[in-house]
Amino acid sequence: MKPISTLLSPIALALWLTFALISCGGGGSSDSSATSDDTNSSTTQSTGTVGILLTDKPADPDIFLSINATIEQVELLGPDGEESVVLYADAPQTVDLLRLRNESIPFTFRDDVPVGRYCKIRLTLSDLELVLVDDTPDDLTDNETYHPNLPGNGNLDLLVRGCFTVDEGNVITVQVDMDAGNSIHIVENNRGYNFRPVVFVDVLEEGFESKLVRLRGEIGEVMPEENALLLCDALPVQESNNMECVEVRLGDDSAFFDNLNYTGTPRPLSELLVETMVGQQITVIGKPDHHVASSTSVRIPPGHLPSPGECRLWEEGVPPGRQSAPGDCEELEDDVTDDTVLVDHEGVVGERYHPLMEVDALVVELGEFLQLEGSVNRDSDTSGFAMTVSVGDVFVADTLLEVVHQMGESGVNGTRVVSKSGDLLTPLDILVPRQVQVDGVVDSSAAVETLNAALVIIDTESDDEGSDESGQITGSVVSAGTNGFVLAPTTDTVCGVTTTDLQVTLAEDVSIITVVITDSVSEITQGGTIQAGQSVGVDGSCSTEGYLAEIVAIVDDQRDL
């Protein structure tokens, strides 16, 4: 049987296959009906693919155990905001945003998005559940929950800076950062919580540093010559025959861990790239590529697909009525050439396996691996470190856990230590009190609670979290200048000092967004101008001169409250 990648040959077809059949008799023959089908199908619209990755900038783990956002629908809107394309409208999905602090997950992909320019993503939430931390971490049944009101009727309109264009056959991937840390604010006197959406939208492109992505799927094909494999059933694709495939590239930085045939130990990458691995379920953590190869669209006119259970070879430049007769699929697979593609009852077979995403793998896991989060309790050396678990499988919160760095044999990578964007770090970067996320396997032979690690993700931004030297503040702008502004904070104490007017300096790479809230929608735009009288939320750190702002959210609440 031929590999999946050869079933769609490089055919340079025109946008549509048409033909004119001249009939002297004018009767209703099968050829005449094919002509009618071709005429009707010529109006088919050219399409591309748009995918949404979800991630989150963390909220305070000392306050929230979970932040569960229920998403009902995701839409694309054009420049005028009138025409829309629904990317997701299935059963509502609930996502714990706190589990996305170190990586992103694919939420929805759609591969029949009409070509054109799109400027806005509309995200519709039906609920937001805040699960609060309590003093019984081993009992999660009695935690207090809070459901803040959703402004704008739950509709979040996310404006994409500069818009983006969907071309025929290409793939656009958008990272949506649901910044829960800056979206949720404690109401004065601790009477509850307000939700004021802060969301960042970025199209994956060259120069943009996206978070790691985590995928789980089935190996559909191994490509040892290309040092790659095809991971299918890995993306939530809407209304499509696509097999939801991702091309996973293996390189010098990749590591493979096997907990199915071994005990979660590092193994040579070559063991992944054998035919016996096809059909195996694996987990891949890696860096998404901003560029995905375009697909060559081959459209088959209605009425020319073979019957269920049969296939046919479709040849370039040959009128539909003169294509070869249907036959046995397995036999025809061996006859595919550079000028033909294999077609079954659902369409071109190879197109369904065209990857909608490409990922440079850092870690590949075969079998079950635990995923834990927590803080470093003892600095790491080359052999391992200690962590205090906050969230994870098997272990309850506050468990002290020994984490072992696994060493591979010669030429085999061991435990990968990386940043949230996938930059390789060293074990010596694992320091108290940094937040970490660890994938690994329990060592049942150890005398103390021990995890043999496959992956350690370090949140290098967490060094000062929870101290008086950082945090989020809200208030109104008293006056604004080129490099900063004076803020009247809603709290009496900032950075441990009682203050009424706080000098806020803008960091060199400050991110500014503008949130306009009405009764029907919350519109979030990247950028904005800070002016006196505005209500703002600021995230940053204390400095000797006041407060250094890294994120500023300008809030214009136009509701009648």
SULPE-V251357 format. One record per residue. N is the residue number from 1. RES is the residue in one letter. OMEGA is omega in whole degrees, 0 to 359 (999 if undefined). Layout:
N;RES;OMEGA
N;RES;OMEGA
This chain:
1;M;182
2;K;176
3;P;180
4;I;186
5;S;180
6;T;183
7;L;175
8;L;183
9;S;183
10;P;181
11;I;179
12;A;181
13;L;171
14;A;182
15;L;181
16;W;178
17;L;178
18;T;174
19;F;178
20;A;180
21;L;182
22;I;182
23;S;179
24;C;185
25;G;179
26;G;182
27;G;182
28;G;180
29;S;179
30;S;178
31;D;179
32;S;179
33;S;177
34;A;178
35;T;179
36;S;179
37;D;182
38;D;182
39;T;181
40;N;186
41;S;184
42;S;180
43;T;180
44;T;185
45;Q;176
46;S;186
47;T;172
48;G;184
49;T;173
50;V;179
51;G;180
52;I;171
53;L;178
54;L;173
55;T;185
56;D;168
57;K;195
58;P;168
59;A;185
60;D;181
61;P;177
62;D;180
63;I;188
64;F;173
65;L;178
66;S;171
67;I;188
68;N;179
69;A;178
70;T;184
71;I;181
72;E;187
73;Q;173
74;V;181
75;E;168
76;L;178
77;L;179
78;G;183
79;P;181
80;D;178
81;G;183
82;E;180
83;E;181
84;S;175
85;V;181
86;V;177
87;L;180
88;Y;177
89;A;177
90;D;178
91;A;180
92;P;179
93;Q;177
94;T;183
95;V;175
96;D;185
97;L;181
98;L;178
99;R;183
100;L;183
101;R;185
102;N;184
103;E;178
104;S;176
105;I;175
106;P;180
107;F;178
108;T;172
109;F;174
110;R;187
111;D;175
112;D;179
113;V;180
114;P;179
115;V;180
116;G;184
117;R;181
118;Y;187
119;C;187
120;K;173
121;I;178
122;R;179
123;L;181
124;T;177
125;L;175
126;S;181
127;D;172
128;L;182
129;E;176
130;L;178
131;V;187
132;L;175
133;V;174
134;D;185
135;D;176
136;T;186
137;P;180
138;D;178
139;D;184
140;L;184
141;T;185
142;D;180
143;N;178
144;E;178
145;T;180
146;Y;180
147;H;180
148;P;176
149;N;179
150;L;180
151;P;177
152;G;179
153;N;179
154;G;181
155;N;177
156;L;176
157;D;185
158;L;181
159;L;180
160;V;181
161;R;177
162;G;183
163;C;174
164;F;184
165;T;174
166;V;176
167;D;182
168;E;174
169;G;183
170;N;184
171;V;174
172;I;178
173;T;184
174;V;175
175;Q;178
176;V;182
177;D;177
178;M;187
179;D;182
180;A;182
181;G;180
182;N;182
183;S;186
184;I;184
185;H;178
186;I;178
187;V;183
188;E;181
189;N;176
190;N;181
191;R;180
192;G;184
193;Y;173
194;N;174
195;F;178
196;R;195
197;P;172
198;V;185
199;V;177
200;F;182
201;V;180
202;D;173
203;V;179
204;L;179
205;E;183
206;E;180
207;G;179
208;F;182
209;E;181
210;S;175
211;K;172
212;L;176
213;V;179
214;R;182
215;L;173
216;R;181
217;G;184
218;E;178
219;I;180
220;G;180
221;E;173
222;V;183
223;M;185
224;P;180
225;E;180
226;E;183
227;N;184
228;A;174
229;L;178
230;L;180
231;L;185
232;C;188
233;D;185
234;A;183
235;L;177
236;P;183
237;V;184
238;Q;171
239;E;184
240;S;173
241;N;181
242;N;183
243;M;173
244;E;187
245;C;177
246;V;173
247;E;181
248;V;181
249;R;179
250;L;183
251;G;183
252;D;182
253;D;185
254;S;176
255;A;181
256;F;180
257;F;186
258;D;175
259;N;177
260;L;180
261;N;179
262;Y;184
263;T;179
264;G;183
265;T;177
266;P;182
267;R;178
268;P;178
269;L;181
270;S;179
271;E;176
272;L;192
273;L;176
274;V;186
275;E;181
276;T;178
277;M;180
278;V;183
279;G;180
280;Q;175
281;Q;179
282;I;172
283;T;181
284;V;172
285;I;184
286;G;183
287;K;179
288;P;179
289;D;179
290;H;182
291;H;176
292;V;183
293;A;178
294;S;177
295;S;175
296;T;186
297;S;176
298;V;184
299;R;179
300;I;181
301;P;177
302;P;179
303;G;184
304;H;174
305;L;180
306;P;179
307;S;177
308;P;180
309;G;179
310;E;177
311;C;172
312;R;175
313;L;180
314;W;187
315;E;180
316;E;173
317;G;180
318;V;179
319;P;182
320;P;182
321;G;181
322;R;177
323;Q;183
324;S;182
325;A;176
326;P;179
327;G;182
328;D;186
329;C;183
330;E;179
331;E;183
332;L;178
333;E;183
334;D;183
335;D;180
336;V;179
337;T;178
338;D;182
339;D;183
340;T;172
341;V;179
342;L;183
343;V;172
344;D;186
345;H;182
346;E;179
347;G;182
348;V;186
349;V;184
350;G;180
351;E;182
352;R;181
353;Y;178
354;H;184
355;P;177
356;L;181
357;M;175
358;E;186
359;V;171
360;D;188
361;A;169
362;L;179
363;V;172
364;V;183
365;E;175
366;L;185
367;G;184
368;E;176
369;F;175
370;L;176
371;Q;186
372;L;173
373;E;179
374;G;181
375;S;180
376;V;181
377;N;177
378;R;181
379;D;182
380;S;164
381;D;184
382;T;182
383;S;180
384;G;182
385;F;176
386;A;178
387;M;172
388;T;185
389;V;173
390;S;180
391;V;174
392;G;179
393;D;172
394;V;185
395;F;177
396;V;180
397;A;179
398;D;174
399;T;175
400;L;189
401;L;172
402;E;180
403;V;184
404;V;172
405;H;180
406;Q;179
407;M;178
408;G;174
409;E;181
410;S;179
411;G;181
412;V;179
413;N;176
414;G;182
415;T;177
416;R;176
417;V;189
418;V;171
419;S;181
420;K;178
421;S;175
422;G;176
423;D;180
424;L;176
425;L;180
426;T;176
427;P;182
428;L;174
429;D;180
430;I;189
431;L;172
432;V;3
433;P;186
434;R;175
435;Q;181
436;V;170
437;Q;188
438;V;167
439;D;179
440;G;182
441;V;180
442;V;175
443;D;185
444;S;181
445;S;183
446;A;181
447;A;178
448;V;180
449;E;187
450;T;178
451;L;173
452;N;192
453;A;168
454;A;185
455;L;172
456;V;176
457;I;181
458;I;172
459;D;183
460;T;179
461;E;187
462;S;186
463;D;185
464;D;182
465;E;176
466;G;179
467;S;177
468;D;184
469;E;179
470;S;177
471;G;183
472;Q;178
473;I;177
474;T;179
475;G;179
476;S;182
477;V;178
478;V;178
479;S;184
480;A;176
481;G;183
482;T;187
483;N;181
484;G;181
485;F;175
486;V;185
487;L;169
488;A;186
489;P;179
490;T;178
491;T;184
492;D;186
493;T;176
494;V;181
495;C;177
496;G;183
497;V;176
498;T;184
499;T;174
500;T;177
501;D;184
502;L;176
503;Q;180
504;V;177
505;T;180
506;L;175
507;A;183
508;E;181
509;D;183
510;V;175
511;S;180
512;I;173
513;I;178
514;T;181
515;V;177
516;V;185
517;I;173
518;T;180
519;D;186
520;S;185
521;V;168
522;S;182
523;E;186
524;I;184
525;T;175
526;Q;180
527;G;180
528;G;180
529;T;181
530;I;182
531;Q;179
532;A;178
533;G;181
534;Q;170
535;S;184
536;V;168
537;G;186
538;V;175
539;D;182
540;G;183
541;S;179
542;C;177
543;S;181
544;T;182
545;E;180
546;G;185
547;Y;180
548;L;185
549;A;175
550;E;177
551;I;175
552;V;176
553;A;176
554;I;186
555;V;176
556;D;183
557;D;184
558;Q;180
559;R;173
560;D;184
561;L;999
